[in-house]
């Protein structure tokens, strides 16, 4: 809703979900007629268009900031109400989440999988696509929550074998304070001689590279056979192979490893953060490629 210009912006998606329109709805309180939708920007796709909350309306200039997979990877774009589009981020990697903007400073803050599909790092970039900088100072999975005005943010970092490490930062990424280091939990975990989660990748017979993680029993002997517990989700819009703390599942998987199981997890075709083609190959045939990849994983 643009109070100055006096119009709404409505998103209209067709039934097949492959045509998205951004429409102006000009409001005239004196008129008795139903307002008309006037498209000013249209995106089409051969498969489906992902609808997310990555949508921010500018206040000091006309237009909006959004994400789209139109170039093969999920990236950030600025769209004017005239329909003019400017791509802000580029590369063979996906933007995971649009975190917010500092319109006065001209900054866009976002999380991306630029360092790998299992990682989530925080970045900022100028509206014109210049001065990109990584703000995360710890690898793994970073989830930033910004204050009103985008001057500060709280960052929750974790890794596959390390619990949450929570810090306070200014908008330049400078760490101001450690809010929670979970040192006591880390110390207690070290007493139990736990197995490490290891990341790996392998190629299927169809020459598709899949990412996975594995937890082996501490006394693992490669000459012996072990029962394998295979865990996965494989649905669109969700990944399991992440360099992040698993919470309750961490203890469950460690128990299985202590009982002599190998615990294995894979992200099949159809999962996130490896580009549009990898995710949307399951379009109109959900369950086909995922099953093929799981069979190869088991083998």
C-alpha positions in Angstrom: 0.0 0.0 0.0 1.6 3.2 -1.2 0.0 6.0 0.8 1.7 8.8 -1.2 0.8 7.5 -4.6 -2.5 6.1 -3.5 -2.4 2.6 -4.8 -2.1 -1.0 -3.7 0.2 -3.6 -5.2 -1.4 -7.0 -5.8 0.4 -10.2 -6.7 -1.6 -12.3 -9.1 -0.6 -15.9 -9.8 -2.3 -18.2 -12.4 -3.6 -21.6 -11.5 -0.5 -23.4 -13.0 1.7 -21.2 -10.9 4.0 -20.4 -13.8 2.9 -16.8 -14.4 3.2 -14.1 -11.7 2.0 -10.5 -12.2 2.6 -7.5 -10.0 -0.4 -5.2 -10.4 -1.2 -1.7 -9.4 -4.7 -1.1 -8.0 -5.4 2.6 -8.1 -7.9 3.6 -5.4 -10.4 6.4 -5.7 -12.7 6.7 -2.7 -15.1 8.8 -4.7 -15.5 6.2 -7.4 -18.3 3.5 -7.3 -16.5 1.2 -9.8 -14.5 -1.8 -8.9 -10.7 -0.9 -9.2 -8.9 -2.5 -12.1 -5.7 -4.6 -11.8 -3.0 -3.0 -14.0 0.1 -5.3 -14.3 3.4 -3.4 -14.3 5.7 -6.4 -14.0 5.3 -10.1 -15.2 7.5 -13.1 -14.6 6.9 -16.5 -16.3 8.5 -19.9 -15.9 8.6 -23.3 -17.6 7.9 -24.9 -14.3 6.5 -23.0 -11.3 7.4 -19.7 -9.7 8.4 -19.8 -6.0 6.4 -17.4 -3.8 8.2 -16.3 -0.6 8.1 -13.5 1.9 11.2 -12.0 0.2 9.4 -8.8 -0.8 10.2 -5.3 0.6 8.6 -2.1 -0.6 10.8 1.0 -0.8 9.7 4.1 1.1 12.0 6.8 -0.3 11.8 5.8 -3.9 9.4 4.0 -6.2 9.6 0.3 -6.4 10.3 -2.9 -4.5 13.0 -5.4 -3.7 12.2 -9.1 -4.4 13.9 -12.4 -5.1 13.5 -14.6 -8.1 15.0 -17.7 -9.7 14.6 -16.4 -13.2 18.3 -16.6 -14.1 18.7 -20.2 -12.8 19.5 -19.2 -9.2 17.6 -17.4 -6.5 18.8 -13.7 -6.6 17.7 -10.3 -5.5 16.1 -7.8 -7.9 14.9 -4.2 -7.7 11.7 -3.6 -9.6 10.3 -0.1 -10.4 6.6 0.6 -10.7 7.3 1.3 -14.4 8.4 -2.4 -14.7 12.1 -1.6 -15.0 14.2 -4.4 -13.3 17.7 -4.3 -11.9 19.5 -7.5 -10.7 21.4 -6.8 -7.5 23.0 -10.2 -6.7 24.5 -12.6 -9.3 26.3 -15.9 -9.3 26.0 -19.7 -9.4 24.6 -19.8 -5.9 21.2 -19.2 -4.2 20.1 -16.4 -1.9 18.5 -18.2 1.0 16.7 -15.3 2.6 16.3 -11.5 2.1 16.9 -10.1 5.6 16.1 -6.4 5.1 17.2 -3.1 3.7 18.7 0.1 4.8 17.2 2.4 2.2 19.0 5.5 3.5 22.4 3.8 3.3 21.5 1.9 0.2 22.3 -1.5 1.6 20.5 -4.9 1.1 21.1 -7.5 3.8 20.7 -11.2 2.9 21.7 -14.8 3.7 23.0 -17.0 1.0 24.5 -20.4 0.3 27.4 -19.0 -1.7 29.9 -21.1 0.2 27.9 -24.3 -0.2 24.4 -25.7 0.0 25.0 -26.8 3.6 26.1 -23.3 4.7 24.2 -20.2 5.4 26.2 -16.9 5.6 25.1 -13.3 6.1 26.0 -10.7 3.5 25.3 -7.1 2.5 25.4 -5.4 -0.8 24.6 -2.0 -2.3 21.4 -1.5 -4.3 23.5 -1.2 -7.5 25.2 -4.5 -6.8 28.6 -3.1 -5.6 30.5 -3.4 -2.3 29.3 -6.9 -1.5 30.7 -8.0 1.9 30.3 -11.1 4.0 29.3 -10.2 7.6 29.4 -13.7 9.2 32.5 -14.3 11.1 31.8 -18.0 11.9 31.2 -20.8 9.3 28.2 -23.0 9.4 24.6 -21.9 9.6 24.0 -18.2 10.5 20.5 -16.8 11.2 20.4 -13.0 11.8 17.5 -11.1 13.3 17.8 -7.3 12.7 16.5 -4.5 14.9 14.1 -1.9 13.6 16.1 0.5 11.4 18.7 -2.2 10.6 21.4 -0.8 12.9 22.0 -4.0 14.9 21.4 -7.7 14.5 21.5 -10.8 16.7 23.2 -13.7 15.0 22.5 -17.4 15.9 25.4 -19.5 14.6 25.8 -23.3 14.9 27.6 -26.2 13.2 26.9 -29.8 12.8 29.0 -30.7 15.9 28.6 -27.4 17.8 25.5 -26.0 19.5 24.2 -22.4 19.2 26.6 -19.5 19.6 24.6 -16.3 19.8 26.2 -12.8 19.3 25.2 -9.2 18.9 26.5 -7.1 16.0 26.2 -3.7 14.4 25.2 -3.4 10.8 28.8 -3.5 9.6 29.2 -7.0 11.0 31.3 -6.0 14.0 30.7 -8.3 17.0 29.6 -6.2 20.0 28.8 -8.9 22.5 28.6 -12.7 23.0 25.0 -13.3 24.3 25.3 -17.1 24.7 28.4 -19.4 23.9 26.9 -22.6 25.4 30.3 -23.4 26.9 28.8 -25.5 29.6 27.0 -27.7 27.0 30.1 -28.0 24.9 32.1 -29.1 27.9 29.5 -31.7 28.9 29.3 -33.1 25.4 33.0 -33.7 25.4 32.7 -36.1 28.3 30.6 -38.6 26.3 33.2 -39.5 23.5 30.6 -38.7 20.8 31.1 -39.5 17.1 31.6 -36.6 14.6 29.2 -35.9 11.9 31.1 -35.9 8.6 30.1 -34.3 5.3 30.6 -36.0 1.9 29.4 -36.1 -1.6 29.1 -38.8 -4.2 28.0 -39.2 -7.8 25.1 -41.5 -8.9 25.1 -43.7 -12.0 23.2 -40.9 -13.7 26.2 -38.6 -12.9 24.3 -36.5 -10.4 26.4 -35.3 -7.5 24.6 -35.6 -4.1 25.5 -34.1 -0.8 25.3 -36.1 2.4 26.5 -36.5 5.9 27.5 -39.6 7.9 28.0 -40.6 11.5 30.0 -43.7 12.1 30.4 -45.7 15.4 33.5 -44.6 17.3 35.1 -48.0 16.9 34.3 -48.1 13.2 36.1 -50.8 11.2 35.8 -50.6 7.5 36.4 -54.3 7.1 33.2 -55.1 9.0 29.5 -54.7 8.1 27.1 -52.4 10.0 23.4 -51.8 10.0 22.6 -48.4 8.4 20.0 -45.9 9.5 19.1 -43.7 6.5 17.3 -40.5 7.3 16.0 -38.0 4.7 13.2 -35.6 3.8 13.8 -35.1 0.0 10.8 -32.8 -0.4 11.0 -29.4 -2.3 11.8 -26.5 0.0 13.7 -28.4 2.7 17.2 -29.6 3.2 18.6 -32.0 5.8 22.3 -31.9 4.9 23.1 -28.7 6.7 26.1 -27.6 8.7 23.8 -26.8 11.7 23.1 -28.2 15.2 20.3 -30.8 15.0 18.9 -30.2 18.5 17.0 -33.3 19.7 18.0 -35.4 16.7 21.6 -35.0 17.6 21.2 -37.1 20.7 19.1 -39.7 18.9 21.7 -40.1 16.1 24.5 -40.3 18.6 22.6 -43.1 20.5 22.3 -45.1 17.3 26.0 -44.7 16.6 26.8 -45.9 20.1 24.6 -48.9 19.4 26.6 -49.8 16.4 24.6 -48.1 13.6 25.9 -46.0 10.8 23.6 -43.0 10.4 23.4 -41.5 6.9 21.5 -38.6 5.5 21.3 -37.3 1.9 19.7 -34.4 0.0 18.3 -35.8 -3.2 17.3 -33.9 -6.4 14.4 -31.6 -5.6 16.1 -30.0 -2.5 17.2 -26.5 -2.1 20.2 -24.1 -2.6 21.7 -25.7 -5.7 19.9 -23.7 -8.3 16.5 -23.8 -9.9 17.2 -26.8 -12.2 18.3 -29.1 -9.3 15.2 -28.1 -7.2 12.6 -28.0 -9.9 13.5 -31.1 -11.9 10.8 -32.9 -9.9 8.1 -30.7 -11.5 5.1 -32.8 -12.6 6.8 -36.0 -11.5 7.2 -35.6 -7.7 8.7 -38.7 -6.2 10.5 -40.1 -9.3 14.0 -38.6 -9.0 14.0 -38.5 -5.2 13.3 -42.3 -5.1 16.0 -43.0 -7.7 18.5 -41.0 -5.7 17.6 -42.8 -2.4 18.0 -46.2 -4.0 21.5 -45.2 -5.2 22.3 -43.8 -1.8 21.4 -47.1 -0.1 23.5 -49.0 -2.6 
